[in-house]
Amino acid sequence: MNDIGRDKLDRVYAQVFDAEDALVRPQFVSGTHTLFTALNGNLKYGDTLTYLMGCHMILCKK
């Protein structure tokens, strides 16, 4: 089913955030749910996700 309003909202968000596409849904129940959905849609089975954590001394001055 196509939902004209939902599709339009997705296009508006994509334009505002200068993104290729957007998915805006109230059904996302938490940040973790949203991150899982995004990663699941972008990573293929067997792909490796690499990320960095921590703070460099120059960026995190106390």
Backbone as CSV, one residue per row, in Angstrom:
resi,resn,N_x,N_y,N_z,CA_x,CA_y,CA_z,C_x,C_y,C_z
1,MET,0.828,-1.185,0.000,0.000,0.000,0.000,0.874,1.249,0.000
2,ASN,0.498,2.185,-0.784,1.199,3.467,-0.795,0.443,4.464,0.064
3,ASP,1.187,5.229,0.814,0.603,6.269,1.659,1.236,7.584,1.229
4,ILE,0.484,8.417,0.530,1.014,9.659,-0.038,1.593,10.561,1.043
5,GLY,0.894,10.704,2.169,1.378,11.562,3.252,2.680,11.063,3.847
6,ARG,2.782,9.755,4.063,3.996,9.159,4.628,5.168,9.321,3.664
7,ASP,4.910,9.074,2.376,5.963,9.230,1.368,6.442,10.676,1.292
8,LYS,5.514,11.613,1.364,5.861,13.040,1.321,6.711,13.420,2.535
9,LEU,6.318,12.950,3.724,7.085,13.241,4.937,8.502,12.684,4.830
10,ASP,8.644,11.478,4.298,9.971,10.896,4.091,10.814,11.776,3.167
11,ARG,10.204,12.262,2.086,10.941,13.117,1.143,11.341,14.442,1.784
12,VAL,10.457,15.013,2.603,10.766,16.278,3.288,11.957,16.089,4.226
13,TYR,11.945,15.028,5.031,13.064,14.766,5.942,14.362,14.550,5.167
14,ALA,14.289,13.808,4.075,15.485,13.574,3.268,16.036,14.886,2.730
15,GLN,15.163,15.774,2.296,15.604,17.067,1.773,16.183,17.942,2.884
16,VAL,15.511,18.003,4.022,15.973,18.844,5.135,17.351,18.395,5.619
17,PHE,17.559,17.091,5.717,18.827,16.570,6.223,19.815,16.253,5.106
18,ASP,19.497,16.691,3.889,20.362,16.487,2.726,20.788,15.020,2.617
19,ALA,19.794,14.136,2.704,20.042,12.698,2.673,19.497,12.097,1.384
20,GLU,20.001,10.935,1.056,19.536,10.232,-0.134,18.083,9.790,0.020
21,ASP,17.734,9.354,1.223,16.388,8.870,1.499,16.130,9.000,2.995
22,ALA,14.892,8.848,3.410,14.552,8.937,4.830,13.434,7.960,5.152
23,LEU,13.389,7.549,6.395,12.333,6.675,6.893,11.875,7.251,8.228
24,VAL,10.699,7.858,8.230,10.171,8.520,9.424,8.907,7.774,9.843
25,ARG,8.973,7.107,11.001,7.833,6.318,11.460,7.651,6.470,12.965
26,PRO,6.410,6.650,13.413,6.160,6.700,14.862,6.218,5.319,15.510
27,GLN,6.291,4.256,14.707,6.305,2.904,15.255,7.652,2.518,15.864
28,PHE,8.697,3.299,15.615,9.977,3.012,16.253,9.807,3.249,17.747
29,VAL,10.053,2.231,18.557,9.744,2.322,19.982,10.909,2.820,20.827
30,SER,12.119,2.810,20.279,13.270,3.280,21.048,14.417,3.599,20.094
31,GLY,15.440,4.226,20.625,16.630,4.503,19.827,17.301,3.224,19.369
32,THR,17.311,2.212,20.233,17.909,0.924,19.883,17.150,0.280,18.725
33,HIS,15.843,0.342,18.750,15.010,-0.201,17.677,15.325,0.508,16.358
34,THR,15.468,1.821,16.420,15.772,2.610,15.232,17.152,2.265,14.680
35,LEU,18.153,2.169,15.569,19.509,1.814,15.128,19.541,0.417,14.516
36,PHE,18.862,-0.535,15.141,18.808,-1.889,14.596,18.211,-1.888,13.193
37,THR,17.118,-1.168,13.009,16.458,-1.107,11.709,17.389,-0.512,10.654
38,ALA,18.084,0.571,11.011,19.006,1.212,10.068,20.168,0.286,9.717
39,LEU,20.766,-0.343,10.723,21.896,-1.244,10.460,21.443,-2.479,9.694
40,ASN,20.306,-3.024,10.046,19.786,-4.206,9.373,19.494,-3.918,7.896
41,GLY,19.093,-2.700,7.600,18.804,-2.329,6.218,20.040,-2.017,5.391
42,ASN,21.164,-1.748,6.053,22.370,-1.337,5.334,23.489,-2.370,5.333
43,LEU,23.457,-3.313,6.256,24.497,-4.335,6.317,23.970,-5.646,5.758
44,LYS,24.820,-6.335,5.017,24.459,-7.645,4.491,24.971,-8.715,5.448
45,TYR,24.409,-9.919,5.351,24.861,-11.025,6.181,26.358,-11.239,5.966
46,GLY,27.105,-11.287,7.043,28.548,-11.493,6.960,29.358,-10.213,6.938
47,ASP,28.712,-9.054,6.765,29.427,-7.776,6.807,29.963,-7.533,8.214
48,THR,31.027,-6.756,8.294,31.609,-6.388,9.577,31.374,-4.909,9.821
49,LEU,30.839,-4.595,10.988,30.634,-3.210,11.393,31.793,-2.816,12.291
50,THR,32.499,-1.765,11.917,33.621,-1.270,12.706,33.280,0.118,13.211
51,TYR,33.518,0.355,14.484,33.253,1.673,15.053,34.326,2.001,16.077
52,LEU,34.494,3.262,16.350,35.483,3.738,17.309,34.770,4.313,18.515
53,MET,35.391,4.135,19.658,34.844,4.703,20.890,35.965,5.428,21.623
54,GLY,35.571,6.276,22.510,36.561,6.959,23.322,36.654,8.418,22.947
55,CYS,37.654,9.045,23.498,37.803,10.475,23.312,39.279,10.812,23.164
56,HIS,39.610,11.507,22.113,40.984,11.940,21.910,41.263,13.128,22.823
57,MET,42.479,13.218,23.334,42.832,14.281,24.287,42.561,15.672,23.726
58,ILE,42.787,15.863,22.433,42.590,17.183,21.829,41.101,17.547,21.793
59,LEU,40.249,16.563,21.536,38.821,16.823,21.398,38.088,16.897,22.732
60,CYS,38.619,16.268,23.747,37.917,16.184,25.039,38.716,16.868,26.139
61,LYS,38.870,18.152,26.020,39.594,18.898,27.047,38.724,19.020,28.285
62,LYS,39.345,18.911,29.444,38.594,19.035,30.699,38.793,20.388,31.304
